[in-house]
């Protein structure tokens, strides 16, 4: 379950940013997870519950926001949602796509006190 190591890294990032701000604790943490990131949202939710214990994030509201992948066809310019990397353009059937979003895994925001 690589989601636990991801959760621990998120805690490290949030802790470092909280200290930079001179704050004592995190009250809210928002995470974006793209549908093509390879992260299982439910597993990350569980892992975050474990990872925040006894940290400055203990008791924080953790919200994970799924981001649906979107691609742009390099041939015709059509933009559309994709479920995986091997989809064809619905307009021209090309496989030459550029993934525009959906690969991200990032801390969108955190609120500190």
C-alpha positions in Angstrom: 0.0 0.0 0.0 2.0 3.0 -1.3 -0.7 5.3 -0.1 0.7 5.1 3.5 4.1 6.4 2.3 2.3 9.2 0.3 0.3 10.1 3.4 3.5 10.3 5.5 5.0 12.6 2.9 1.9 14.8 2.9 2.3 15.0 6.7 5.9 16.0 6.3 5.1 18.7 3.7 2.3 20.1 5.9 4.5 20.1 9.0 7.3 21.9 7.2 4.9 24.6 5.9 3.2 25.0 9.3 6.6 25.6 10.9 7.6 28.1 8.2 4.4 30.0 9.0 5.2 30.0 12.7 2.0 28.2 13.5 1.4 25.4 16.0 -1.2 23.2 14.3 -3.1 22.4 11.1 -6.9 22.7 11.2 -7.7 21.9 7.6 -5.8 20.1 4.9 -7.0 19.8 1.3 -5.5 17.3 -1.1 -6.1 16.9 -4.9 -5.8 13.4 -6.3 -6.0 12.9 -10.1 -7.8 9.9 -11.5 -4.7 8.9 -13.4 -2.3 9.4 -10.4 -2.3 5.7 -9.4 -3.6 6.6 -6.0 -6.6 4.9 -4.6 -8.6 7.7 -2.8 -10.1 5.4 -0.2 -6.7 3.9 0.7 -5.3 7.4 1.0 -8.1 8.4 3.3 -7.4 5.5 5.6 -3.6 6.1 5.4 -4.1 9.8 6.3 -6.0 8.8 9.5 -3.0 6.8 10.6 -0.3 9.2 9.4 -1.7 12.3 11.2 -1.8 10.6 14.7 0.4 12.4 17.2 1.4 15.1 14.7 0.5 18.8 14.4 -2.2 17.5 12.0 -3.9 15.5 14.6 -7.6 16.6 14.7 -7.3 18.4 11.4 -10.1 18.1 8.8 -8.6 16.3 5.9 -10.4 16.6 2.6 -9.4 14.7 -0.5 -10.6 16.1 -3.8 -10.7 13.8 -6.8 -9.7 15.3 -10.1 -11.1 13.7 -13.2 -8.6 13.3 -16.0 -9.0 15.4 -19.1 -7.1 15.1 -22.4 -6.7 17.2 -25.5 -6.3 15.6 -28.9 -3.1 16.7 -30.7 -4.7 16.1 -34.1 -8.1 18.0 -33.9 -7.9 19.9 -30.6 -10.9 18.2 -29.0 -10.8 18.2 -25.1 -12.6 15.4 -23.3 -12.5 13.4 -20.1 -10.6 10.1 -20.1 -10.6 7.1 -17.8 -7.1 5.8 -18.8 -4.1 6.6 -20.9 -5.3 4.4 -23.9 -8.4 6.2 -25.0 -9.1 7.5 -28.5 -10.3 10.9 -29.3 -14.1 10.8 -29.6 -14.1 13.2 -32.5 -11.3 11.9 -34.8 -10.3 8.5 -33.2 -6.7 9.6 -32.8 -4.6 8.1 -30.0 -2.2 11.1 -30.0 -3.4 12.8 -26.8 -2.0 15.2 -24.3 -3.2 14.7 -20.7 -4.2 18.1 -19.5 -5.1 17.2 -15.9 -5.8 14.1 -13.7 -2.2 13.1 -13.0 -1.7 15.4 -10.0 -1.3 14.5 -6.4 -0.8 17.7 -4.4 -1.6 19.6 -1.2 -4.0 22.2 -2.5 -4.2 24.1 0.8 -3.8 24.0 4.5 -5.2 26.2 7.3 -3.0 26.7 10.3 -3.3 28.3 13.8 
